[in-house]
Amino acid sequence: MPLMKTSLTLITLLLISFNFVPVATAGGTYQQPADFVNEVFDNTAPKPSVLWLKKDLKEQLSDILDHPYRGMRVRYWRQTDKDAARTAWILEETGKEKLITTGIVVNKGRIERVKVLIFRESRGWEVRHDFFTDQFKDAELQNNTQLNKHIDNISGATLSVRAVRKLAQIALLLDKTVQQK
């Protein structure tokens, strides 16, 4: 028995010293994008629409992101009744190193809901919680690209917070573009 204890202790110390201890990741899939869209539209999701990004809009997106926007178009879902002012967006941005997939609902130019759907980073996962995402409710754009509300940071999750905030700005800008058509 003492030999077994000694062997386990030795193996544990070796793993720690060689950094082979598995690291738990906080990321994961919290909700599939299709399920989010169905939930937003009470299981009667409209067909997706496509917004083609013209040069000036793409430049605005790049200014918000602080890097070039890679896509040429963005898919979105729009309520189709006569008072249609509600859109849903599935957008992605890099936190520190990996993409964060977020679902954002905009209603009449204001954010109705933000939800982190897929988080792939090992840190910063706190942005998925309601205490953080609820801050975005009723936010709208001012000066064309800035949120009119202050979004509190989360210590240790600064890059994830920044990514979600940028996605909220983008969703509002894209919604504004769609509503003007």
Biotite code that builds the C-alpha atoms (Angstrom):
import biotite.structure as struc

atoms = struc.array([
    struc.Atom([0.000, 0.000, 0.000], chain_id="A", res_id=1, res_name="MET", atom_name="CA", element="C"),
    struc.Atom([2.738, 2.559, 0.861], chain_id="A", res_id=2, res_name="PRO", atom_name="CA", element="C"),
    struc.Atom([4.386, 1.805, -2.500], chain_id="A", res_id=3, res_name="LEU", atom_name="CA", element="C"),
    struc.Atom([1.143, 2.584, -4.334], chain_id="A", res_id=4, res_name="MET", atom_name="CA", element="C"),
    struc.Atom([0.739, 5.913, -2.470], chain_id="A", res_id=5, res_name="LYS", atom_name="CA", element="C"),
    struc.Atom([4.319, 6.843, -3.270], chain_id="A", res_id=6, res_name="THR", atom_name="CA", element="C"),
    struc.Atom([3.840, 5.973, -6.952], chain_id="A", res_id=7, res_name="SER", atom_name="CA", element="C"),
    struc.Atom([0.674, 8.073, -7.241], chain_id="A", res_id=8, res_name="LEU", atom_name="CA", element="C"),
    struc.Atom([2.367, 11.008, -5.552], chain_id="A", res_id=9, res_name="THR", atom_name="CA", element="C"),
    struc.Atom([5.351, 10.707, -7.876], chain_id="A", res_id=10, res_name="LEU", atom_name="CA", element="C"),
    struc.Atom([3.163, 10.535, -10.990], chain_id="A", res_id=11, res_name="ILE", atom_name="CA", element="C"),
    struc.Atom([1.177, 13.566, -9.848], chain_id="A", res_id=12, res_name="THR", atom_name="CA", element="C"),
    struc.Atom([4.353, 15.557, -9.228], chain_id="A", res_id=13, res_name="LEU", atom_name="CA", element="C"),
    struc.Atom([5.730, 14.582, -12.635], chain_id="A", res_id=14, res_name="LEU", atom_name="CA", element="C"),
    struc.Atom([2.546, 15.653, -14.390], chain_id="A", res_id=15, res_name="LEU", atom_name="CA", element="C"),
    struc.Atom([2.544, 18.986, -12.589], chain_id="A", res_id=16, res_name="ILE", atom_name="CA", element="C"),
    struc.Atom([6.214, 19.625, -13.304], chain_id="A", res_id=17, res_name="SER", atom_name="CA", element="C"),
    struc.Atom([5.755, 18.873, -17.027], chain_id="A", res_id=18, res_name="PHE", atom_name="CA", element="C"),
    struc.Atom([2.546, 20.899, -17.211], chain_id="A", res_id=19, res_name="ASN", atom_name="CA", element="C"),
    struc.Atom([0.520, 17.880, -18.349], chain_id="A", res_id=20, res_name="PHE", atom_name="CA", element="C"),
    struc.Atom([-2.296, 18.392, -15.895], chain_id="A", res_id=21, res_name="VAL", atom_name="CA", element="C"),
    struc.Atom([-5.429, 18.805, -17.986], chain_id="A", res_id=22, res_name="PRO", atom_name="CA", element="C"),
    struc.Atom([-6.798, 22.338, -17.878], chain_id="A", res_id=23, res_name="VAL", atom_name="CA", element="C"),
    struc.Atom([-10.540, 22.666, -17.562], chain_id="A", res_id=24, res_name="ALA", atom_name="CA", element="C"),
    struc.Atom([-12.018, 24.975, -20.147], chain_id="A", res_id=25, res_name="THR", atom_name="CA", element="C"),
    struc.Atom([-14.947, 27.149, -19.290], chain_id="A", res_id=26, res_name="ALA", atom_name="CA", element="C"),
    struc.Atom([-16.133, 27.367, -22.853], chain_id="A", res_id=27, res_name="GLY", atom_name="CA", element="C"),
    struc.Atom([-18.860, 25.399, -24.473], chain_id="A", res_id=28, res_name="GLY", atom_name="CA", element="C"),
    struc.Atom([-22.011, 25.451, -26.518], chain_id="A", res_id=29, res_name="THR", atom_name="CA", element="C"),
    struc.Atom([-24.790, 26.909, -24.416], chain_id="A", res_id=30, res_name="TYR", atom_name="CA", element="C"),
    struc.Atom([-27.390, 26.999, -27.192], chain_id="A", res_id=31, res_name="GLN", atom_name="CA", element="C"),
    struc.Atom([-27.291, 26.162, -30.874], chain_id="A", res_id=32, res_name="GLN", atom_name="CA", element="C"),
    struc.Atom([-27.802, 29.230, -33.110], chain_id="A", res_id=33, res_name="PRO", atom_name="CA", element="C"),
    struc.Atom([-30.836, 27.646, -34.822], chain_id="A", res_id=34, res_name="ALA", atom_name="CA", element="C"),
    struc.Atom([-32.430, 26.962, -31.430], chain_id="A", res_id=35, res_name="ASP", atom_name="CA", element="C"),
    struc.Atom([-31.844, 30.584, -30.413], chain_id="A", res_id=36, res_name="PHE", atom_name="CA", element="C"),
    struc.Atom([-33.589, 31.876, -33.540], chain_id="A", res_id=37, res_name="VAL", atom_name="CA", element="C"),
    struc.Atom([-36.521, 29.497, -33.020], chain_id="A", res_id=38, res_name="ASN", atom_name="CA", element="C"),
    struc.Atom([-36.831, 30.594, -29.405], chain_id="A", res_id=39, res_name="GLU", atom_name="CA", element="C"),
    struc.Atom([-36.768, 34.288, -30.340], chain_id="A", res_id=40, res_name="VAL", atom_name="CA", element="C"),
    struc.Atom([-39.619, 33.838, -32.825], chain_id="A", res_id=41, res_name="PHE", atom_name="CA", element="C"),
    struc.Atom([-41.696, 31.402, -30.728], chain_id="A", res_id=42, res_name="ASP", atom_name="CA", element="C"),
    struc.Atom([-40.779, 28.360, -32.835], chain_id="A", res_id=43, res_name="ASN", atom_name="CA", element="C"),
    struc.Atom([-41.955, 30.043, -36.033], chain_id="A", res_id=44, res_name="THR", atom_name="CA", element="C"),
    struc.Atom([-38.644, 31.441, -37.211], chain_id="A", res_id=45, res_name="ALA", atom_name="CA", element="C"),
    struc.Atom([-38.822, 33.322, -40.507], chain_id="A", res_id=46, res_name="PRO", atom_name="CA", element="C"),
    struc.Atom([-36.569, 32.358, -43.380], chain_id="A", res_id=47, res_name="LYS", atom_name="CA", element="C"),
    struc.Atom([-33.159, 33.988, -43.055], chain_id="A", res_id=48, res_name="PRO", atom_name="CA", element="C"),
    struc.Atom([-32.459, 37.106, -45.088], chain_id="A", res_id=49, res_name="SER", atom_name="CA", element="C"),
    struc.Atom([-29.110, 38.339, -46.306], chain_id="A", res_id=50, res_name="VAL", atom_name="CA", element="C"),
    struc.Atom([-27.649, 41.815, -45.987], chain_id="A", res_id=51, res_name="LEU", atom_name="CA", element="C"),
    struc.Atom([-24.922, 42.435, -48.543], chain_id="A", res_id=52, res_name="TRP", atom_name="CA", element="C"),
    struc.Atom([-22.254, 44.705, -47.103], chain_id="A", res_id=53, res_name="LEU", atom_name="CA", element="C"),
    struc.Atom([-21.465, 47.713, -49.244], chain_id="A", res_id=54, res_name="LYS", atom_name="CA", element="C"),
    struc.Atom([-18.093, 49.398, -48.916], chain_id="A", res_id=55, res_name="LYS", atom_name="CA", element="C"),
    struc.Atom([-19.193, 52.162, -46.521], chain_id="A", res_id=56, res_name="ASP", atom_name="CA", element="C"),
    struc.Atom([-21.029, 49.755, -44.200], chain_id="A", res_id=57, res_name="LEU", atom_name="CA", element="C"),
    struc.Atom([-18.082, 47.369, -44.214], chain_id="A", res_id=58, res_name="LYS", atom_name="CA", element="C"),
    struc.Atom([-15.799, 50.265, -43.249], chain_id="A", res_id=59, res_name="GLU", atom_name="CA", element="C"),
    struc.Atom([-18.089, 51.134, -40.331], chain_id="A", res_id=60, res_name="GLN", atom_name="CA", element="C"),
    struc.Atom([-17.995, 47.508, -39.157], chain_id="A", res_id=61, res_name="LEU", atom_name="CA", element="C"),
    struc.Atom([-14.198, 47.517, -39.403], chain_id="A", res_id=62, res_name="SER", atom_name="CA", element="C"),
    struc.Atom([-14.039, 50.742, -37.367], chain_id="A", res_id=63, res_name="ASP", atom_name="CA", element="C"),
    struc.Atom([-16.128, 49.158, -34.607], chain_id="A", res_id=64, res_name="ILE", atom_name="CA", element="C"),
    struc.Atom([-14.054, 45.963, -34.601], chain_id="A", res_id=65, res_name="LEU", atom_name="CA", element="C"),
    struc.Atom([-10.657, 47.679, -34.904], chain_id="A", res_id=66, res_name="ASP", atom_name="CA", element="C"),
    struc.Atom([-9.809, 45.187, -37.642], chain_id="A", res_id=67, res_name="HIS", atom_name="CA", element="C"),
    struc.Atom([-11.146, 44.471, -41.148], chain_id="A", res_id=68, res_name="PRO", atom_name="CA", element="C"),
    struc.Atom([-14.532, 42.766, -41.299], chain_id="A", res_id=69, res_name="TYR", atom_name="CA", element="C"),
    struc.Atom([-14.024, 39.556, -43.294], chain_id="A", res_id=70, res_name="ARG", atom_name="CA", element="C"),
    struc.Atom([-17.470, 38.785, -44.607], chain_id="A", res_id=71, res_name="GLY", atom_name="CA", element="C"),
    struc.Atom([-19.283, 40.089, -47.651], chain_id="A", res_id=72, res_name="MET", atom_name="CA", element="C"),
    struc.Atom([-22.762, 39.490, -46.284], chain_id="A", res_id=73, res_name="ARG", atom_name="CA", element="C"),
    struc.Atom([-24.553, 38.868, -43.002], chain_id="A", res_id=74, res_name="VAL", atom_name="CA", element="C"),
    struc.Atom([-27.497, 36.571, -42.415], chain_id="A", res_id=75, res_name="ARG", atom_name="CA", element="C"),
    struc.Atom([-30.334, 37.736, -40.204], chain_id="A", res_id=76, res_name="TYR", atom_name="CA", element="C"),
    struc.Atom([-33.938, 36.935, -39.347], chain_id="A", res_id=77, res_name="TRP", atom_name="CA", element="C"),
    struc.Atom([-36.701, 39.514, -39.473], chain_id="A", res_id=78, res_name="ARG", atom_name="CA", element="C"),
    struc.Atom([-40.210, 39.437, -38.126], chain_id="A", res_id=79, res_name="GLN", atom_name="CA", element="C"),
    struc.Atom([-42.557, 39.477, -41.101], chain_id="A", res_id=80, res_name="THR", atom_name="CA", element="C"),
    struc.Atom([-45.800, 40.925, -39.734], chain_id="A", res_id=81, res_name="ASP", atom_name="CA", element="C"),
    struc.Atom([-46.949, 44.464, -40.550], chain_id="A", res_id=82, res_name="LYS", atom_name="CA", element="C"),
    struc.Atom([-45.191, 45.991, -37.536], chain_id="A", res_id=83, res_name="ASP", atom_name="CA", element="C"),
    struc.Atom([-41.908, 44.291, -38.405], chain_id="A", res_id=84, res_name="ALA", atom_name="CA", element="C"),
    struc.Atom([-39.165, 46.051, -36.542], chain_id="A", res_id=85, res_name="ALA", atom_name="CA", element="C"),
    struc.Atom([-37.580, 43.056, -34.830], chain_id="A", res_id=86, res_name="ARG", atom_name="CA", element="C"),
    struc.Atom([-34.443, 41.343, -36.118], chain_id="A", res_id=87, res_name="THR", atom_name="CA", element="C"),
    struc.Atom([-32.221, 38.554, -34.829], chain_id="A", res_id=88, res_name="ALA", atom_name="CA", element="C"),
    struc.Atom([-28.514, 38.312, -35.575], chain_id="A", res_id=89, res_name="TRP", atom_name="CA", element="C"),
    struc.Atom([-25.970, 35.553, -35.023], chain_id="A", res_id=90, res_name="ILE", atom_name="CA", element="C"),
    struc.Atom([-22.578, 37.263, -34.932], chain_id="A", res_id=91, res_name="LEU", atom_name="CA", element="C"),
    struc.Atom([-19.046, 36.208, -34.033], chain_id="A", res_id=92, res_name="GLU", atom_name="CA", element="C"),
    struc.Atom([-15.989, 38.033, -32.789], chain_id="A", res_id=93, res_name="GLU", atom_name="CA", element="C"),
    struc.Atom([-12.685, 36.941, -31.327], chain_id="A", res_id=94, res_name="THR", atom_name="CA", element="C"),
    struc.Atom([-12.233, 37.368, -27.591], chain_id="A", res_id=95, res_name="GLY", atom_name="CA", element="C"),
    struc.Atom([-8.566, 36.793, -26.849], chain_id="A", res_id=96, res_name="LYS", atom_name="CA", element="C"),
    struc.Atom([-7.814, 34.025, -29.328], chain_id="A", res_id=97, res_name="GLU", atom_name="CA", element="C"),
    struc.Atom([-11.047, 32.257, -30.254], chain_id="A", res_id=98, res_name="LYS", atom_name="CA", element="C"),
    struc.Atom([-14.470, 33.160, -31.555], chain_id="A", res_id=99, res_name="LEU", atom_name="CA", element="C"),
    struc.Atom([-17.437, 33.998, -29.351], chain_id="A", res_id=100, res_name="ILE", atom_name="CA", element="C"),
    struc.Atom([-20.769, 33.309, -31.050], chain_id="A", res_id=101, res_name="THR", atom_name="CA", element="C"),
    struc.Atom([-23.542, 35.596, -29.877], chain_id="A", res_id=102, res_name="THR", atom_name="CA", element="C"),
    struc.Atom([-27.257, 35.887, -30.597], chain_id="A", res_id=103, res_name="GLY", atom_name="CA", element="C"),
    struc.Atom([-28.614, 39.435, -30.511], chain_id="A", res_id=104, res_name="ILE", atom_name="CA", element="C"),
    struc.Atom([-32.219, 40.582, -30.911], chain_id="A", res_id=105, res_name="VAL", atom_name="CA", element="C"),
    struc.Atom([-32.947, 44.184, -31.894], chain_id="A", res_id=106, res_name="VAL", atom_name="CA", element="C"),
    struc.Atom([-36.436, 45.622, -31.626], chain_id="A", res_id=107, res_name="ASN", atom_name="CA", element="C"),
    struc.Atom([-37.262, 49.143, -32.858], chain_id="A", res_id=108, res_name="LYS", atom_name="CA", element="C"),
    struc.Atom([-33.618, 50.186, -32.807], chain_id="A", res_id=109, res_name="GLY", atom_name="CA", element="C"),
    struc.Atom([-32.940, 48.939, -29.274], chain_id="A", res_id=110, res_name="ARG", atom_name="CA", element="C"),
    struc.Atom([-31.368, 45.755, -28.020], chain_id="A", res_id=111, res_name="ILE", atom_name="CA", element="C"),
    struc.Atom([-33.976, 43.403, -26.672], chain_id="A", res_id=112, res_name="GLU", atom_name="CA", element="C"),
    struc.Atom([-31.689, 40.489, -25.860], chain_id="A", res_id=113, res_name="ARG", atom_name="CA", element="C"),
    struc.Atom([-28.047, 39.395, -25.958], chain_id="A", res_id=114, res_name="VAL", atom_name="CA", element="C"),
    struc.Atom([-27.087, 35.776, -25.447], chain_id="A", res_id=115, res_name="LYS", atom_name="CA", element="C"),
    struc.Atom([-23.690, 34.103, -25.699], chain_id="A", res_id=116, res_name="VAL", atom_name="CA", element="C"),
    struc.Atom([-24.380, 30.922, -27.652], chain_id="A", res_id=117, res_name="LEU", atom_name="CA", element="C"),
    struc.Atom([-20.921, 29.389, -28.053], chain_id="A", res_id=118, res_name="ILE", atom_name="CA", element="C"),
    struc.Atom([-17.864, 30.351, -26.017], chain_id="A", res_id=119, res_name="PHE", atom_name="CA", element="C"),
    struc.Atom([-14.550, 28.833, -27.069], chain_id="A", res_id=120, res_name="ARG", atom_name="CA", element="C"),
    struc.Atom([-12.026, 30.581, -24.813], chain_id="A", res_id=121, res_name="GLU", atom_name="CA", element="C"),
    struc.Atom([-10.638, 29.185, -21.574], chain_id="A", res_id=122, res_name="SER", atom_name="CA", element="C"),
    struc.Atom([-11.168, 32.487, -19.725], chain_id="A", res_id=123, res_name="ARG", atom_name="CA", element="C"),
    struc.Atom([-13.791, 35.203, -19.786], chain_id="A", res_id=124, res_name="GLY", atom_name="CA", element="C"),
    struc.Atom([-16.783, 32.870, -19.846], chain_id="A", res_id=125, res_name="TRP", atom_name="CA", element="C"),
    struc.Atom([-18.588, 35.062, -17.316], chain_id="A", res_id=126, res_name="GLU", atom_name="CA", element="C"),
    struc.Atom([-19.955, 37.110, -20.250], chain_id="A", res_id=127, res_name="VAL", atom_name="CA", element="C"),
    struc.Atom([-22.526, 34.367, -20.806], chain_id="A", res_id=128, res_name="ARG", atom_name="CA", element="C"),
    struc.Atom([-24.386, 35.134, -17.566], chain_id="A", res_id=129, res_name="HIS", atom_name="CA", element="C"),
    struc.Atom([-27.502, 37.289, -17.319], chain_id="A", res_id=130, res_name="ASP", atom_name="CA", element="C"),
    struc.Atom([-25.854, 39.705, -14.886], chain_id="A", res_id=131, res_name="PHE", atom_name="CA", element="C"),
    struc.Atom([-23.634, 40.750, -17.784], chain_id="A", res_id=132, res_name="PHE", atom_name="CA", element="C"),
    struc.Atom([-25.899, 40.404, -20.830], chain_id="A", res_id=133, res_name="THR", atom_name="CA", element="C"),
    struc.Atom([-28.831, 42.174, -19.149], chain_id="A", res_id=134, res_name="ASP", atom_name="CA", element="C"),
    struc.Atom([-26.777, 45.383, -19.240], chain_id="A", res_id=135, res_name="GLN", atom_name="CA", element="C"),
    struc.Atom([-27.414, 45.581, -22.994], chain_id="A", res_id=136, res_name="PHE", atom_name="CA", element="C"),
    struc.Atom([-31.222, 45.699, -22.720], chain_id="A", res_id=137, res_name="LYS", atom_name="CA", element="C"),
    struc.Atom([-32.631, 48.857, -24.315], chain_id="A", res_id=138, res_name="ASP", atom_name="CA", element="C"),
    struc.Atom([-29.199, 49.981, -25.529], chain_id="A", res_id=139, res_name="ALA", atom_name="CA", element="C"),
    struc.Atom([-29.221, 51.897, -28.792], chain_id="A", res_id=140, res_name="GLU", atom_name="CA", element="C"),
    struc.Atom([-26.689, 53.603, -31.010], chain_id="A", res_id=141, res_name="LEU", atom_name="CA", element="C"),
    struc.Atom([-25.566, 57.144, -30.525], chain_id="A", res_id=142, res_name="GLN", atom_name="CA", element="C"),
    struc.Atom([-23.184, 58.957, -32.854], chain_id="A", res_id=143, res_name="ASN", atom_name="CA", element="C"),
    struc.Atom([-23.890, 56.149, -35.338], chain_id="A", res_id=144, res_name="ASN", atom_name="CA", element="C"),
    struc.Atom([-21.642, 53.485, -33.735], chain_id="A", res_id=145, res_name="THR", atom_name="CA", element="C"),
    struc.Atom([-21.435, 53.958, -29.946], chain_id="A", res_id=146, res_name="GLN", atom_name="CA", element="C"),
    struc.Atom([-23.783, 52.447, -27.389], chain_id="A", res_id=147, res_name="LEU", atom_name="CA", element="C"),
    struc.Atom([-25.786, 54.939, -25.352], chain_id="A", res_id=148, res_name="ASN", atom_name="CA", element="C"),
    struc.Atom([-25.231, 52.831, -22.215], chain_id="A", res_id=149, res_name="LYS", atom_name="CA", element="C"),
    struc.Atom([-22.117, 52.075, -20.225], chain_id="A", res_id=150, res_name="HIS", atom_name="CA", element="C"),
    struc.Atom([-21.353, 48.348, -20.088], chain_id="A", res_id=151, res_name="ILE", atom_name="CA", element="C"),
    struc.Atom([-19.498, 47.307, -16.941], chain_id="A", res_id=152, res_name="ASP", atom_name="CA", element="C"),
    struc.Atom([-16.362, 45.266, -17.396], chain_id="A", res_id=153, res_name="ASN", atom_name="CA", element="C"),
    struc.Atom([-15.720, 41.924, -15.706], chain_id="A", res_id=154, res_name="ILE", atom_name="CA", element="C"),
    struc.Atom([-12.310, 41.577, -14.114], chain_id="A", res_id=155, res_name="SER", atom_name="CA", element="C"),
    struc.Atom([-10.366, 38.893, -15.981], chain_id="A", res_id=156, res_name="GLY", atom_name="CA", element="C"),
    struc.Atom([-12.794, 38.922, -18.923], chain_id="A", res_id=157, res_name="ALA", atom_name="CA", element="C"),
    struc.Atom([-11.934, 42.272, -20.509], chain_id="A", res_id=158, res_name="THR", atom_name="CA", element="C"),
    struc.Atom([-11.386, 40.934, -24.024], chain_id="A", res_id=159, res_name="LEU", atom_name="CA", element="C"),
    struc.Atom([-14.582, 38.876, -23.956], chain_id="A", res_id=160, res_name="SER", atom_name="CA", element="C"),
    struc.Atom([-16.536, 41.893, -22.674], chain_id="A", res_id=161, res_name="VAL", atom_name="CA", element="C"),
    struc.Atom([-15.065, 44.028, -25.446], chain_id="A", res_id=162, res_name="ARG", atom_name="CA", element="C"),
    struc.Atom([-15.981, 41.422, -28.089], chain_id="A", res_id=163, res_name="ALA", atom_name="CA", element="C"),
    struc.Atom([-19.620, 41.160, -26.945], chain_id="A", res_id=164, res_name="VAL", atom_name="CA", element="C"),
    struc.Atom([-19.932, 44.953, -26.732], chain_id="A", res_id=165, res_name="ARG", atom_name="CA", element="C"),
    struc.Atom([-18.641, 45.299, -30.300], chain_id="A", res_id=166, res_name="LYS", atom_name="CA", element="C"),
    struc.Atom([-21.108, 42.664, -31.502], chain_id="A", res_id=167, res_name="LEU", atom_name="CA", element="C"),
    struc.Atom([-23.954, 44.591, -29.873], chain_id="A", res_id=168, res_name="ALA", atom_name="CA", element="C"),
    struc.Atom([-22.849, 47.748, -31.687], chain_id="A", res_id=169, res_name="GLN", atom_name="CA", element="C"),
    struc.Atom([-22.662, 45.855, -34.971], chain_id="A", res_id=170, res_name="ILE", atom_name="CA", element="C"),
    struc.Atom([-26.122, 44.303, -34.524], chain_id="A", res_id=171, res_name="ALA", atom_name="CA", element="C"),
    struc.Atom([-27.615, 47.757, -33.931], chain_id="A", res_id=172, res_name="LEU", atom_name="CA", element="C"),
    struc.Atom([-25.838, 49.212, -36.953], chain_id="A", res_id=173, res_name="LEU", atom_name="CA", element="C"),
    struc.Atom([-26.909, 46.325, -39.190], chain_id="A", res_id=174, res_name="LEU", atom_name="CA", element="C"),
    struc.Atom([-30.478, 46.551, -37.907], chain_id="A", res_id=175, res_name="ASP", atom_name="CA", element="C"),
    struc.Atom([-30.524, 50.278, -38.639], chain_id="A", res_id=176, res_name="LYS", atom_name="CA", element="C"),
    struc.Atom([-29.359, 49.545, -42.187], chain_id="A", res_id=177, res_name="THR", atom_name="CA", element="C"),
    struc.Atom([-32.025, 46.868, -42.705], chain_id="A", res_id=178, res_name="VAL", atom_name="CA", element="C"),
    struc.Atom([-34.816, 49.046, -41.283], chain_id="A", res_id=179, res_name="GLN", atom_name="CA", element="C"),
    struc.Atom([-33.899, 51.921, -43.618], chain_id="A", res_id=180, res_name="GLN", atom_name="CA", element="C"),
    struc.Atom([-34.435, 49.751, -46.687], chain_id="A", res_id=181, res_name="LYS", atom_name="CA", element="C"),
])
